[in-house]
Amino acid sequence: MTILSRWMIGEGKLNMRLENADVDEGKVTLQKGGSVSFDTYFNSFSEAIFKAKTSVRKVYVLAKVEGAVRIEVYSSSRANDGVKDTLICQKEDLNTQKRTVEVPFSLTDGSFVWCKLIALSDRVKLFDGGYGTLEEKKRNVSLAVVICTFKREEYVKSNVKSLCDFARRKEEDVTVYVIDNGQTLKSEDVEGALLFKNKNLGGSGGFTRGMIEAYRAQKHTHVLLMDDDISFSPEIVARTMRLLEYSISENAAVGGGMLREDEPNVLYELGGLWNGDRLHAFYDDLDVSQKDNLLFDRQDKPDYCAWWYCCMPIGVIDRHGLPLALFIKNDDVEYGMRCNELDWTFLNGVGVYHSPFEAKYNASLEYYIRRNELVSNCFTSKKSGLKYYFKLVRSVAYQLVAQRYFAIPYAMKGYDDFLKGANYLASVDAEKLNSELRKGMPKTYSKAELEQMGFDLSNLYESKPRSVFLQTITLNGYLIPKFLCKKDCKNVRVIDSTTCKPRDFFLSKKVLQYNPLSETGFFTQEKFGEVVKTGFLLLGKAFKMLFKYGAAKRSFLKEQKYLTSFEFWTKTLGL
């Protein structure tokens, strides 16, 4: 019996729904009449996906239990009022000894399958379980797991141990490659994994190094790229491998959803589209503790899968080369769009926990976002340089309104460096550049320091809807003299920097921008002179984009093959 998906037994709405039952030390104890249901994100079975994308047709519910039980198997599908649950089979087993109960069923036309276990005697125990099949695999999978890290030792140690223990215990063909951009790890820190010291060339450089090493090993069928600072169960790796082993497509790829660490029930993203202007995430801000939000059977083809959890056939390297040297931001988007023949699959329960991106604000990201969007759009978009110029204007306008004048030079430099063409990207010292970029943030204060100054951080400013016309003609209050402002507007306004809107800054001369996720904040102050200065800079940028964009784009198109080659990366990484 091949286990397709093993239940994650533990408390929480994403794991199990309990009635008259308790979880303790990895097992569930049920009183007579009590039940445990697996109609959850981590423990439902993606019936529609397996039926459409694999050769599997007959599946078994497997439950390792002690005591008399009834097992009911349901198929859930879309209905006008949410979800329709259909009982497809059930089995009573009155044996009270410890054993594994098997309940076979054939895949139906539903979205996902789940089961409910009901205790028919006192103190029934559930030790383990899941979904399995007796059908023959279509291929063997040898997986290279690539973790790129920069000075996040504790995360990496924990994740590597979890993966290596899993591979050894389950006898899975998994090799873990740790790419240490910070060069702070020792071999004994990641016992069981392969450790490679690497130049700090960002996520794209680290993941590329891992892909190169996995490719050189000449034994892997697939490569799995994973962030270093995520939390996950290794069971998601097993589910990924089973899907690939039974897939009817040679181009099958598996992406993982990102769940928010601060809101564990919320799905941040499950693949997405890139239209040359902005990302459109699939299933963003979805509460997956709700059963009707588990209907992932209608999966649109994504342009990319983010590299917090992204598994691809290693053969894409032969067909499409290696990633671009973009350091961070948009590298996964560009590579996903380049490898557009991949058949992406997203399964229920294949997801990782990651801190929200708004908790890690740094102005240098403006540089990478602007530059890398322009680079990747050279290969995927026919928009003119002026179209991207107006996007820059929109971005800079927001930074002006938000009094983040320090961020504007980064966005400008991103455009300037793109206009230098492909030769600049190929020759720039990315490590040195990144060190220089990270110096421009204002002084940041901790929550304790801010409270010592007398700020009430539990009562952040909430703006009221304002006249868009008034905001526009006064440049969001810039043109209103300070002496006309109300007294409270002259004081420091405390706003939530993760959710702030332009109106939050209206008539605010000085602001404390506080991030409740990281519990840090920085001060900004209105400077009309920066508006005038930035206006002239933007005017000059328009002419540059008008006359230089075409040449820069042509240079990237011409050099794409070289920039994604083993030759380029071997030289860049010093291999």
C-alpha positions as a printed Julia matrix, in Angstrom:
575×3 Matrix{Float64}:
   0.0    0.0     0.0
   1.36   3.41   -1.01
   0.35   6.18    1.39
  -0.74   9.16   -0.73
  -1.44  11.46    2.19
  -0.92  10.8     5.9
  -3.13  12.64    8.4
  -1.52  15.39   10.43
  -2.89  14.56   13.86
  -2.99  17.61   16.09
  -5.26  20.26   17.48
  -6.45  23.2    15.44
  -9.13  23.95   12.86
  -6.74  23.21    9.98
  -6.11  19.66   11.22
  -9.22  18.08   12.75
 -12.7   18.86   14.04
 -13.34  17.09   17.34
 -16.51  16.21   19.22
 -16.19  14.62   22.65
 -12.56  13.8    21.91
  -9.1   14.96   22.97
  -5.64  15.06   21.41
  -2.63  14.04   23.47
   0.91  13.0    22.48
   0.08  12.48   18.82
  -3.07  10.42   19.26
  -6.81  11.12   19.53
  -8.88   9.63   22.37
 -12.64   9.54   21.77
 -15.44   8.84   24.23
 -18.35   6.7    23.07
 -20.32   8.68   20.5
 -17.45  11.12   20.02
 -16.03  11.83   16.58
 -13.11  13.23   14.69
 -13.63  14.74   11.21
 -10.94  15.41    8.61
 -12.8   17.92    6.42
  -9.9   20.33    6.92
  -7.13  22.04    4.97
  -4.34  19.71    6.06
  -6.27  16.43    6.11
  -8.78  16.41    3.26
  -7.84  14.52    0.1
  -7.78  16.46   -3.22
 -10.09  14.12   -5.1
 -10.68  16.25   -8.22
  -6.97  16.93   -8.68
  -5.95  13.29   -8.31
  -8.67  12.22  -10.72
  -7.71  14.83  -13.33
  -3.92  14.7   -13.04
  -2.95  11.21  -11.9
  -3.56   7.58  -12.76
  -5.06   6.89   -9.32
  -8.7    5.79   -9.37
  -9.19   3.63   -6.27
  -8.2    4.92   -2.84
  -8.35   3.51    0.7
  -9.02   5.34    3.94
  -6.6    3.84    6.47
  -7.15   4.33   10.18
  -4.93   2.8    12.86
  -7.29   2.52   15.83
  -8.02   0.73   19.08
 -11.69   0.19   19.93
 -14.93  -0.16   18.0
 -15.46   2.47   15.3
 -17.55   3.51   12.35
 -15.77   5.27    9.5
 -17.81   7.41    7.11
 -16.25   8.64    3.87
 -17.64  11.79    2.22
 -17.06  13.57   -1.06
 -17.54  17.35   -0.97
 -18.44  19.43   -4.0
 -19.69  22.88   -4.91
 -23.29  23.81   -4.23
 -25.3   27.01   -4.5
 -25.23  27.45   -0.74
 -21.55  26.49   -0.33
 -20.57  22.84    0.02
 -22.51  19.65   -0.63
 -21.33  16.59    1.36
 -22.16  13.18   -0.14
 -21.65   9.96    1.83
 -19.91   7.6    -0.6
 -19.19   4.66    1.73
 -18.93   3.63    5.36
 -17.7    0.75    7.46
 -18.35  -0.45   11.03
 -15.6   -2.38   12.76
 -16.49  -3.71   16.23
 -13.08  -5.2    16.92
 -11.56  -3.55   19.98
  -7.94  -4.57   19.35
  -5.29  -2.22   17.96
  -5.35  -2.61   14.13
  -5.61  -0.72   10.85
  -9.11  -0.4     9.4
  -9.3   -0.08    5.6
 -12.21   1.52    3.76
 -11.9    1.42   -0.07
 -13.63   3.88   -2.38
 -13.45   4.99   -6.0
 -12.85   8.61   -6.95
 -16.04  10.48   -7.81
 -16.7   13.88   -9.4
 -16.34  15.76   -6.12
 -13.75  18.32   -5.13
 -12.25  16.68   -2.07
 -12.73  13.55    0.05
 -12.67  13.37    3.82
 -13.7   10.94    6.49
 -15.36  11.0     9.86
 -14.45   8.48   12.56
 -17.11   7.8    15.2
 -16.4    5.92   18.44
 -18.74   2.98   19.11
 -17.09   2.05   22.42
 -15.45   3.87   25.31
 -11.96   5.37   25.03
 -11.38   4.67   21.35
  -7.89   5.67   20.28
  -6.8    6.9    16.85
  -3.02   6.6    16.39
  -2.46   7.26   12.7
  -4.17   7.27    9.34
  -4.52   8.71    5.9
  -5.28   7.84    2.28
  -3.5    5.13    0.27
  -3.66   3.17   -2.97
  -2.57  -0.21   -4.32
  -2.13   1.12   -7.84
   1.27   1.11   -9.5
   3.35   4.28   -9.65
   4.13   5.76  -13.04
   7.66   6.77  -12.07
  10.13   6.96   -9.21
  10.92  10.4    -7.84
  14.31  11.46   -6.52
  13.94  14.82   -4.84
  16.57  17.51   -4.27
  15.37  19.95   -1.59
  17.22  23.26   -1.91
  17.18  25.64    1.07
  18.81  29.03    0.55
  19.69  30.86    3.75
  21.32  34.02    5.03
  22.0   34.09    8.79
  18.81  32.36    9.86
  20.57  29.52   11.6
  17.85  28.42   14.02
  15.21  28.13   11.3
  17.57  26.17    9.06
  18.76  23.78   11.77
  15.18  22.92   12.7
  13.94  22.5     9.12
  16.92  20.44    7.99
  16.61  18.11   10.99
  12.9   17.66   10.29
  13.51  16.88    6.6
  16.44  14.54    7.17
  14.66  12.64    9.97
  11.63  12.27    7.7
  13.69  11.01    4.75
  15.53   8.48    6.92
  12.44   7.3     8.82
  10.23   6.94    5.74
  13.06   5.79    3.45
  12.25   8.56    0.99
  14.67   9.41   -1.83
  15.28  12.95   -0.6
  18.58  14.87   -0.5
  18.73  18.25    1.25
  21.03  20.92   -0.18
  21.68  23.89    2.12
  23.09  26.95    0.35
  24.6   29.22    2.98
  24.82  32.76    1.6
  25.83  34.08    5.01
  28.58  31.44    5.44
  27.74  31.07    9.14
  26.7   27.4     9.27
  28.87  24.39   10.04
  28.4   20.86    8.71
  27.36  19.62   12.15
  24.57  22.24   12.18
  22.88  20.57    9.22
  23.76  16.92    9.78
  22.38  14.72    7.03
  22.28  17.56    4.49
  24.84  18.78    1.95
  26.18  22.22    2.91
  27.56  24.68    0.35
  29.11  28.01    1.29
  28.0   30.61   -1.23
  28.53  34.25   -2.13
  25.63  36.4    -0.97
  23.88  36.86   -4.3
  20.42  36.83   -2.77
  17.7   34.26   -3.18
  18.24  33.95   -6.93
  21.96  33.28   -6.45
  21.4   30.83   -3.61
  18.64  28.85   -5.31
  20.6   28.79   -8.56
  23.63  27.37   -6.73
  21.39  24.65   -5.3
  19.92  23.88   -8.73
  23.44  23.61  -10.17
  24.59  21.22   -7.43
  21.43  19.1    -7.75
  21.83  18.99  -11.54
  25.49  17.95  -11.26
  24.54  15.05   -8.98
  22.81  13.45  -11.99
  20.4   11.44   -9.86
  17.45  13.7    -9.15
  14.2   13.88  -11.09
  12.88  16.98   -9.34
  14.13  19.98   -7.4
  12.19  21.6    -4.55
  13.05  25.21   -3.67
  12.21  26.24   -0.1
  12.67  29.43    1.92
  14.8   29.17    5.04
  12.4   30.98    7.41
   9.28  28.87    6.99
   7.56  26.4     9.3
   6.1   23.19    7.89
   5.44  19.51    8.4
   7.63  17.17    6.27
   4.39  15.37    5.41
   3.86  18.03    2.71
   7.04  16.78    1.0
   5.68  13.22    1.02
   2.4   14.43   -0.53
   4.35  16.29   -3.19
   6.35  13.19   -4.1
   3.26  10.96   -4.3
   1.51  13.39   -6.66
   4.58  13.42   -8.91
   4.94   9.62   -8.8
   1.39   9.1   -10.06
   1.11  12.13  -12.34
   0.13  11.47  -15.96
   2.16  14.5   -17.07
   5.95  14.54  -17.37
   5.79  18.3   -16.77
   3.99  18.04  -13.44
   5.08  20.6   -10.85
   3.8   21.21   -7.32
   3.46  24.54   -5.58
   2.83  25.19   -1.91
   0.51  27.75   -0.42
   1.76  30.34    2.02
  -0.09  30.61    5.33
   0.44  33.66    7.52
   2.3   33.06   10.79
   0.37  35.85   12.48
  -2.99  34.54   11.2
  -2.47  30.78   10.76
  -5.87  30.19    9.15
  -5.27  32.7     6.37
  -3.85  31.67    3.0
  -1.67  34.47    1.59
  -1.14  33.05   -1.89
  -1.51  29.86   -3.92
   0.23  30.64   -7.2
  -0.55  33.73   -9.22
  -0.49  35.74  -12.43
   1.81  38.54  -13.56
   0.37  41.06  -16.03
   3.53  43.14  -16.39
   2.26  45.68  -13.88
   1.21  43.83  -10.74
   0.92  40.38   -9.26
  -2.49  38.77   -8.95
  -2.37  36.1    -6.26
  -4.75  33.14   -6.43
  -6.85  32.53   -3.32
  -5.28  35.43   -1.4
  -6.55  36.21    2.1
  -8.65  33.04    2.16
  -9.71  31.61    5.52
  -8.96  27.92    4.97
 -10.47  26.93    8.31
 -13.81  27.27    6.49
 -14.75  24.12    4.61
 -16.22  25.94    1.62
 -12.79  27.51    1.05
 -11.19  24.12    0.38
 -12.71  23.77   -3.09
  -9.48  24.12   -5.07
 -10.63  21.87   -7.92
 -11.02  24.78  -10.37
  -7.38  25.72  -10.67
  -6.47  28.35  -13.23
  -3.05  27.96  -14.81
  -0.67  30.21  -12.87
   2.25  32.12  -14.34
   4.49  31.23  -11.43
   4.8   29.59   -8.07
   6.66  31.44   -5.32
   9.91  29.93   -4.1
   8.87  29.53   -0.49
   7.77  26.07   -1.76
   8.2   25.28   -5.44
   8.87  21.8    -6.87
   9.79  21.39  -10.56
  11.21  18.67  -12.82
  14.96  19.17  -12.93
  14.73  18.85  -16.72
  13.55  22.49  -16.94
  17.22  23.46  -16.55
  18.06  21.72  -19.82
  15.14  23.35  -21.62
  15.14  26.84  -20.11
  18.42  27.41  -18.35
  18.91  28.78  -14.85
  17.26  31.77  -13.1
  18.29  35.35  -13.78
  20.64  37.06  -11.31
  17.97  39.36   -9.87
  19.1   38.92   -6.24
  15.57  39.14   -4.77
  12.07  39.99   -6.03
  10.54  38.75   -9.27
  13.12  35.99   -9.84
  10.51  33.29   -9.2
   7.95  35.11  -11.37
  10.31  35.43  -14.32
  11.48  31.81  -14.1
   7.95  30.48  -13.78
   6.85  32.38  -16.88
   9.91  31.14  -18.78
   9.08  27.54  -17.86
   5.51  28.01  -19.05
   4.96  24.37  -20.07
   4.92  23.27  -16.42
   1.66  21.7   -15.27
   1.24  23.3   -11.85
  -0.72  21.51   -9.14
  -1.74  22.85   -5.72
  -2.97  20.26   -3.24
  -5.0   20.7    -0.09
  -2.58  20.52    2.8
   0.61  21.41    0.92
   1.34  24.72    2.58
   3.96  26.43    4.71
   3.82  29.09    7.41
   5.73  32.29    6.66
   5.87  35.66    8.35
   3.88  38.3     6.4
   5.96  40.39    4.03
   4.69  43.66    5.48
   6.57  42.77    8.69
   9.91  43.14    6.91
   9.81  46.57    5.27
  13.09  47.87    3.9
  13.44  50.75    1.48
  16.04  48.87   -0.59
  13.25  46.62   -1.83
  12.07  49.55   -3.95
  15.25  49.19   -5.98
  14.86  45.47   -6.62
  11.13  45.7    -7.33
  11.52  48.43   -9.96
  14.66  47.09  -11.63
  13.61  43.46  -11.7
  10.11  44.16  -12.98
  11.63  45.97  -15.94
  14.12  43.16  -16.6
  11.55  40.34  -16.49
   9.07  42.35  -18.57
  11.62  42.46  -21.4
  10.78  38.81  -22.06
   7.05  38.8   -21.33
   5.54  42.2   -22.11
   5.17  44.49  -25.13
   4.45  47.62  -23.08
   6.39  50.75  -23.95
   8.95  52.43  -21.73
   6.54  55.28  -21.01
   4.0   52.8   -19.59
   6.55  51.72  -17.01
   7.54  55.35  -16.43
   3.99  56.17  -15.35
   4.11  53.21  -12.97
   7.23  54.75  -11.45
   5.36  58.04  -11.09
   2.53  56.29   -9.22
   4.99  54.55   -6.93
   6.97  57.73   -6.21
   3.76  59.7    -5.62
   2.79  57.26   -2.88
   6.21  57.54   -1.25
   5.87  61.35   -1.28
   2.44  61.19    0.33
   3.76  58.69    2.89
   6.72  60.99    3.68
   9.12  58.15    2.8
  11.51  60.37    0.88
  14.36  58.0     1.67
  12.74  55.3    -0.51
  12.51  57.4    -3.68
  16.21  57.29   -4.67
  16.04  53.48   -4.59
  13.17  53.39   -7.09
  14.98  55.92   -9.31
  18.21  53.91   -9.18
  16.32  50.76  -10.11
  15.21  52.4   -13.35
  18.66  53.88  -13.99
  20.41  50.53  -13.55
  17.96  48.79  -15.85
  18.66  51.37  -18.54
  22.36  50.45  -18.35
  21.4   47.2   -20.06
  22.26  43.54  -19.72
  26.02  44.1   -19.47
  25.51  45.99  -16.22
  23.46  43.16  -14.69
  26.13  40.68  -15.78
  29.03  42.63  -14.3
  27.66  44.34  -11.15
  28.96  43.18   -7.77
  25.56  42.21   -6.37
  26.85  41.56   -2.86
  28.49  44.99   -2.61
  25.47  46.69   -4.19
  23.1   45.12   -1.67
  25.26  46.24    1.26
  25.17  49.81   -0.05
  21.43  49.75   -0.63
  20.6   48.7     2.93
  22.11  51.82    4.47
  19.32  54.28    3.67
  16.63  53.48    6.23
  15.82  56.02    8.96
  16.55  55.09   12.56
  14.17  52.45   13.8
  12.86  52.3    17.38
  11.53  49.33   19.31
   8.11  49.22   20.93
   9.66  49.64   24.37
  11.62  52.71   23.27
   8.55  54.31   21.7
   6.43  53.67   24.78
   9.16  55.23   26.9
   8.77  58.35   24.73
   5.1   58.43   25.71
   3.45  57.02   22.57
   0.26  54.98   22.95
   0.77  52.16   20.44
  -2.5   50.46   21.26
  -4.49  53.32   19.76
  -3.23  53.9    16.21
  -4.67  56.71   14.1
  -7.75  55.88   12.03
  -8.48  58.37    9.29
 -11.96  59.2     8.06
 -12.86  59.13    4.35
 -11.83  62.44    2.84
 -12.61  64.44   -0.26
 -10.42  63.13   -3.06
 -10.75  66.53   -4.75
  -9.46  68.34   -1.66
  -6.6   65.88   -1.29
  -5.66  66.31   -4.94
  -5.71  70.13   -5.2
  -3.72  70.47   -1.97
  -1.26  67.67   -2.84
  -2.64  65.72    0.12
  -2.22  68.71    2.43
   1.28  69.79    1.34
  -0.05  73.15    0.14
  -1.94  73.91    3.33
   0.2   76.09    5.65
   0.99  74.7     9.05
  -0.66  77.63   10.9
  -4.03  76.67    9.34
  -3.86  73.17   10.73
  -5.65  72.1    13.86
  -3.51  71.8    16.95
  -3.67  68.01   17.0
  -2.45  67.89   13.39
   0.74  69.65   14.42
   1.64  66.84   16.81
   3.15  63.47   15.9
   0.51  61.22   14.33
   0.91  57.48   15.0
  -0.2   55.31   12.09
  -0.07  51.62   11.16
   2.64  51.44    8.49
   1.41  48.05    7.18
  -2.07  49.29    6.19
  -1.7   53.07    5.8
  -3.49  54.95    3.02
  -2.76  58.42    1.53
  -5.57  59.96    3.57
  -3.81  58.84    6.79
  -1.11  61.44    6.06
  -3.47  64.31    5.17
  -2.57  67.37    7.24
   0.07  65.47    9.14
   3.35  67.32    9.43
   5.13  64.63   11.42
   4.34  60.92   11.64
   5.42  57.89   13.64
   5.07  54.97   11.23
   4.62  51.97   13.49
   4.64  48.33   12.36
   2.57  46.24   14.82
   3.88  43.02   13.26
   7.56  43.71   13.89
   6.8   46.07   16.82
   9.14  48.72   15.44
   8.64  52.23   14.11
  10.36  55.2    12.52
   9.65  58.92   12.29
   9.0   60.91    9.12
   8.31  64.58    8.53
   6.66  66.49    5.72
   9.18  68.2     3.42
   7.67  70.18    0.56
  11.11  70.74   -0.93
  11.35  67.0    -1.58
   8.18  67.17   -3.69
   9.67  69.89   -5.91
  13.02  68.1    -6.17
  11.38  64.78   -7.03
   9.21  66.43   -9.7
  12.3   67.58  -11.59
  13.93  64.17  -11.22
  10.85  62.46  -12.62
  10.83  64.83  -15.59
  14.39  63.8   -16.42
  13.48  60.14  -15.99
  10.72  60.47  -18.6
  13.24  61.44  -21.27
  15.57  58.62  -20.26
  12.79  56.03  -20.5
  11.63  57.45  -23.81
  15.02  57.32  -25.5
  16.88  54.48  -23.73
  14.24  51.87  -22.87
  14.23  50.21  -26.3
  18.01  49.72  -26.36
  18.04  48.32  -22.83
  15.24  45.86  -23.63
  17.02  44.66  -26.79
  20.21  44.06  -24.81
  18.4   41.81  -22.33
  16.68  39.89  -25.11
  20.03  39.39  -26.81
  21.84  38.29  -23.65
  19.08  36.23  -22.01
  20.58  32.88  -23.01
  23.99  33.84  -21.61
  22.58  35.37  -18.38
  20.77  32.1   -17.63
  23.6   29.76  -18.63
  25.93  27.55  -16.59
  28.81  29.57  -18.04
  27.51  32.83  -16.58
  26.6   31.4   -13.21
  29.8   29.39  -12.81
  31.76  32.61  -13.32
  29.46  34.7   -11.11
  29.46  32.21   -8.24
  33.2   31.59   -8.52
  32.78  27.83   -9.03
